Amino acid sequence: MKGLKYAELANLNEEQLNKQIAENRARITALGFQKTVGQLDNHAQIETLRRDIARMKTALAARKTSHS
């Protein structure tokens, strides 16, 4: 699983970013359950999703700062 680039997030609007953040959080929860049960093959997926969420939050914060 490959993470998102910050430049790719520039094309998304605020609503889309918030939706992606929510979806990624749900995926992290599901992967966490898989990890607990021992069904998760690639543990790096969780970290990749967490970093993607951080990039999205950074993009949202930058937009709020530039609009102020």
C-alpha positions in Angstrom: 0.0 0.0 0.0 1.4 3.3 -1.1 0.7 6.5 0.8 -0.7 9.7 -0.6 1.5 12.6 -1.7 0.8 16.0 -0.3 0.5 17.4 -3.8 -2.3 14.9 -4.5 -4.3 16.4 -1.6 -4.2 19.9 -3.2 -6.9 18.7 -5.7 -9.3 17.7 -3.0 -11.7 20.2 -1.3 -12.3 20.4 2.4 -15.3 18.1 2.4 -13.4 15.4 0.4 -10.5 15.6 2.8 -12.7 15.2 5.9 -14.4 12.2 4.2 -11.1 10.6 3.4 -9.9 11.2 7.0 -13.1 9.4 8.3 -12.7 6.5 5.9 -9.0 6.1 6.8 -9.9 6.1 10.5 -12.4 3.4 9.9 -9.9 1.3 8.0 -7.4 1.7 10.8 -9.9 0.4 13.2 -10.7 -2.6 11.0 -7.0 -3.3 10.5 -6.5 -3.1 14.3 -9.0 -5.8 14.8 -7.4 -7.9 12.1 -4.0 -7.4 13.8 -5.4 -8.5 17.2 -6.9 -11.7 15.7 -3.7 -12.4 13.8 -5.2 -12.0 10.3 -3.2 -8.9 9.2 -0.4 -9.7 6.8 1.0 -6.2 6.3 1.4 -4.3 9.6 2.8 -1.3 7.7 -0.7 -0.5 6.3 -1.7 1.0 9.7 1.2 3.3 9.8 0.7 4.4 6.2 -2.9 5.3 6.9 -1.9 7.2 10.0 0.6 9.2 8.0 -2.0 9.9 5.3 -4.4 11.2 7.9 -1.6 13.5 9.2 -1.0 14.8 5.6 -4.7 15.5 5.2 -4.9 17.3 8.5 -1.9 19.4 7.5 -3.5 20.3 4.2 -6.7 21.4 6.0 -4.8 23.4 8.5 -2.7 25.1 5.7 -5.9 26.1 3.9 -7.5 27.6 7.1 -4.3 29.5 7.7 -4.1 30.9 4.2 -7.7 31.9 4.2 -7.4 33.9 7.4 
